[in-house]
Amino acid sequence: MARSQETETQTAAAPPPQQAPGTLGVGMVGYAFMGAAHSQGWRTAGHVFDLPVRPALAAICGRDRAAVDAAAARHGWAAAETDWRALIVRDDVQLIDICTPGDSHAEIAIAALEAGKHVLCEKPLANTVAEAEEMVRAAEAAKARGQVAIVGFNYRKVPAITYARQLIADGRLGTLRHVRASYLQDWLVDPASPLTWRLQRERAGSGALGDLGAHIVDLAQYLAGELLTGVSAVAETFVRERPLLAGPVAGLSGGADATELGDVTVDDAAVFTGRLASGALASFEATRMAAGRKNALRLEINGELGSLAFDLERLNELSFHDHTEPAATAGFRRILVTEPEHPYLEAWWPPGHGLGYEHTFVHQARDVIRTITEGTEPRPSFADGLQVQRVLAAVEESAAKNSVHTPVPS
């Protein structure tokens, strides 16, 4: 199995300290965009929510000693490692948080589970179905030992999304007919944008499909409460060569070397339709080439009794239509999801004081800790991540076969 360059080199020279009582020691692999977001979640959760144990930022890991030391100081980690193998044997670490590119997820997660650690792994779960299946087997064996394995689909943790799931589960939309989901970004519109790891199949697995499509596939299945059974897809790479990366990645991109080009080996965009187990129809669009769209995730669910819509750019709101009301007064109305009765909001601000993107990682940290301490089923589980991986594989297979309808294995 390939090993990420982000996670190599030397082990720690001295044994780490034992974790303090009443805390859960977290060790995180990776310190870039997702590493910063996860750090925010772990650092904040215990200060906002009344938790049975508080997360302790025990150690962060990355290949570059100077960079990982700087990240540890910036984000509040007590120690830094340059080898993830040293991280997972630390006595002060009970949970491994994986924020690396997809090519290293399986190796790190399986090793951490076999070492007796709980695991939180960023999405998509792996680069291939085979890797994801191996991770699920390791998670099932670890579950028998009392360990938890969770995949990081953070958008489930938006209060409005969680509340939408409650409304659908309560039957407010009745039988579902349609699910529409799109996730649009524009950071690759410029052909001079550099060839980062997200554009290399051997590192990322796929392009917009795995990066963005994984989120909307998971959200569609989560909100509907059922799985996709088949898909029909098209995909395209609009810019097939890009300048090689010059220097470190900052955010999603970085500096480019204007003198040398490399091949883009993933998709820029994917569009696909699908059918849910109940017969409801679904449509999906994922692209990183939609000029002007920075992080535009939109969902709409139509049922026999009404409709729900969500827009990430207005993430404290839902649009809800009750089709059982008289036509003269019926229509979409805004639900401001900031009341203490709404999911996660009991610990935050007075009604009307909205939350943001970073709070999804705080909620994720809260849920991981409660799952570990209360012994509840992990959600989203590695099995949920595997299901998404199977959908992504079916999309790629369909696109390669001129959009032929492709079943998703159960």
N, C-alpha and C positions, 0 to 999 in steps of 0.2 A: 504494500500500500504506500502511496507517495507520501513523503514527509514534507511539510511546509517549511520554507526557508525562514519563516517568521519565528520558528519554535526550536531552533537548534542551539547548540554550543554547550558551555560548561555547566557543571552542577555547582551547588552552593558548597562552600568550604566547611561550614559549621552547621550542626544540627539546629533546626528552628525551635523556638519555644513552644510549649503547650498552649492551646487556646484557653482563654479565661472562661470560667463557668458562666452560664447564662448567655453565651454568644455562639454564633455559627461562623466559623472561620471560612472565609471565601478566598479562593485562589483563582485568579483570572488570567487566561492566556490570550494575549492581544491587547493593544493599547491605542489603536487608531479610532476611527469614527465610532464604531460599535463599542469599543472598549471605554471610550469616554462616556457614552450613553449609559452603559451598564454600571460604570462607576458611580454615576449620578444616582442611579436607582438604589444601589447598595448603601451608599453614603447617607441617603435621605430616609429610606423606609422606616428605620428604627426610631427616627425623630418625629415621624408623623403618625404612624400607626402603633397601637398597643399590641406588641408582638410577644409571643411566648419566649422567644430568644431574639437577640439583636444581632444583625449581621456585623461582622468585624472584617475589615479589609486587610486580610493577613498578608497577601503577596500578589504581585502582578508579574507577568512573564512576557518577555519578548527577546528577540535575537540580539538586538543592538543594545549594548550595556548602557551607553550614554543616554539613548532615547528612552529606554525603559526606566532608568533611574529618574529621568525628568518627568515621565508620566506618573511614576509613583508619588513624587513630591507634589505634582499638580493636582492629582485626584485623591490623595489622602491614603495611599496604600502604605502599610508599615514596612514592607520589604519588597525587593525585586529579585527575580531570577532570570537567567538567560536560557534555561533548558526546562521544558514543561515536565520532563521526567523527574527533575528535582522538585518541582512544584507539587506534584501529586503524592509525593512521599512525606511531605512536611506534616508534622504532628499538629500544627496549628491550623491546618486546612481540612475542613470536612466537606466542602463543596467546590467543584471545579466548574468555572464559568468559561465556556469556549467562545471566543470572539474572533477566530481566525478565518482565513479563506476556507472554502468548502473542502479542499483536497486533504486537509488535516483533521477534519471533524471526527471521522470514524476512528482513526488511530488513537487520538487523544481521549475521546469519550470512552472507548472500550477499555483502554488502559486504566483510566480513572475509576470506572465502575469495578474493574477487577481488583483495584487497590482499596476498595471499600468506600469510595467517595460518592456523594450525590453529584449529579451532573445537570447543568443548564447549558444547552447548546444552541447557538444561533441558527436561524433558518437560512436557506433550506437545510434540512437535516444532514444531507450528504450530497455528493456529486452524482451518485448512481443509485439505482434501486438495490443492487446487490450490497453496497456499503450500508444503506439504510436498513436492510434486512438484518445484516450482521449486528448493527447497533441495537435493533429491537431485541434480538436474541440476548445480547449482553444485558440490556435493561430488564428483561424478564427474569434472568437469573439473579440480577442484583435486587430486584423487588422482593424475592424470597428471603433476602438478607436484611430487608428493611430499608433499602436505598431507593432514592427517587431519581428519575430521569425525565427531564422536561425540555421541550424545544421552544425556542424564543420567538413565537409569533406575537410580538408586542402589541399589534393593533387590536387584538382581542381585549386588551386591557384599557382601551379608551372607554370611559364610562358610558358614552352614548351607544357604542357598539354592544357592550355588555347588556345595557338596558334594552336595546333592540332585540337581542336574543331572548330576553325574558318576555317581551311582548309577543314575539312569534311563538315561543313555547307555550304561552298562555292562550294561544288560539286567536289572537286579535286580528290576524290576517286570514284565518281559515285555511283552506287548502291552497298551497302555493302553486302559482302558475309560471312565474318568471323570476329569474335572478339575473341582474345586470351588474357587471363589475368592470371597472377600468382603473388602471394605475398608469399615469402619464408623467414623464419627466423629460427634461430637455438638455441635460448636461453633456450629451454626445452629439448635439446638432452640428457643432463646429468640427469639420474633418481634421482640424489641427489638434484636437484634443488628444492627449497622449494614450499610448497603449498600456493602460494599467492592468493589474491582475484580473479585474472584473471583465476584461475583454479576451481572456485566455481560457479556453475550455479546460485545459489541464489543471488550472487553479480554481476556476469558478463553476465548472460543470456546464453552465449555460449562461445566456446573457440576460436580457430583460425578462425572459421567461422565468428563470430561477430567482433572480433578484427581486422582481416586482410581481411576476405572475404567481409565485409561491404564496405571497401575502393574500392576493385576492381569491385564489383557489381555497386557501384555508378559511378565509372569512365567509365565502359563499357557503361552504359546507357547514361551518360553525353556526351561522345564522339560520340556515335552512334546517339544521338538525338532521341532515342526511347527506349521502355521498354521491359524487358524480360516478356514473356508470359507463360513460363513453364520451369521446370528444371528436371533433373534426377541426383541423387547424391549418393555418398558413403562418409562415415565419419568413423574415427577411433580414439580411445584413446589408444595410445601405452603404456603409463605408467599410470597405474590405481591407484597407491598409491604413495604419496610423503611425505617427511619429513615436519612436521609442521613448520611454519615460526617462527623464533626466532629473535625478534627485528623488526625495521622498514624496509619497502620496500625501496630499492635504485635502481632507474631506473625501470627495469622490474622485478627484482628479489630481493634477500635479503639473510640474514643468515638463516640457517636451524637447526632445532633441530634433531639431529641424533637418538634420542631415541624413537621418537613417529611419527607414520605415520597417514595420513589422506587420504580420498578418493578424487580422481580427478573426478569431475562430469561434465566436458565439453570435447569437442573433442580436440585432438591434431592436427588433419588435416581433411580437407574436399576437395573433388574433385567433380566437377559437370559440366554437360553440360546444355545448354539452347538454347532457340530460341527467337529471337527478333521479334517484331511485324511485321516487313517487311518480315520475313522468314529467315533472316541471322542467322547463327549458331554461338554459343558462347561456350567457354570452360574456366573453372576457376579452379585454385588450390590455396589453402590457407593452410599453415602449419607453425608450430613453431618447427618442428623437422627436418629441412633440414640442416644437418651438413655443416658448412662453409658459409652458407648464412645468413648474418647479417640483412639486410633490403632490400631484392632484390624484387622490384616491377617492373614487365615488362608487357607491353601491345603491341599488334600488331593488326592492323585493315587492312583487305584486302577488296578491292572493285574492280569493273569492270575496273576502270581507273587507279588504283594504290594502294599503300600500305603505311602505316605509322607505325613506331615502336618507343617505348619509353622505356628507362631503367632508373630507379631512381638513379642508381649508376653513371649515366652520365646525370644528370637532367637538364643541360643546352643545351641538344641536342635532336633533332629528327632525325630519319632515314626516308627518303622519297623516294619512287620509283614512277616515272611517267611512267605508262605502255603505254602511247600514244607516247612516244619517239621511234625513230628507235631502233630496237633490237641491232644493232651493238654498240650503245653508251649508251643504257639504263642500269640502275642499281640503287641500293640504294645509295643515297648521304646524307651526313651529313648536317643538317641545325643547325648552331650555334645560339641558341635563346638568343642573348644578344644585339640585335640592339634596338635603341630607338623606332623603329616602332613596336616592339613586345610588347605583353601585359605586363603591369606593369613596363617595362624597362625604360620608359621615366624619371623616378625619380632616377634611380640608377647610375651605373658606366659607363665609356666608353665601347664601343663594345669589346667583348672578355674577360671582367672581370666578371667572373661567380658568380652566387648566390648559396645559399645552402638551406638546410632543414628549417632552422629557418625563412627564408624569406617568406615561405608560410603563416606563422602566421601573419606577418606584412601585407601581401596582404589581408588576411582574415579580419584583423582589419580595413584596409582601406575600403574594400567593405561593411562591416557592417555599418560603419559610413556614407558612401555615400548612402546606401540604406535607412537609417533612415532619413537623411536630404533631400534627393531628392524624397522620396516617391515612389521609384521603387519597383518592385516585389522582394521579398527576394529570393536569390539563393545561396546555396541550401536551400529550404524551409523545414519546418516541414513535408509538404506533400511529398517532395522528400525523406526525412528520413523514412517516413511511407512506401513508395514504396520499399525501400531497406529492411525494416523490413519484409515486406510480402515475398520478395524473400528469405530471410534467413529462414523464417518459412517454406516455401515450400521446401527448401533444406533439412531441418531437417526432415520434413515429408517424403520426398522421401527416404532419407537414412534409416529411420526407417522401410520403407516398401520395402526393398530389391531393391532400385533404381527405383521404378515405376515412370513413368513420372507424375509430379505433376503440375497442373496449378497454376500460380500466379494470385491471384485476382486483378482486375484492380481497 
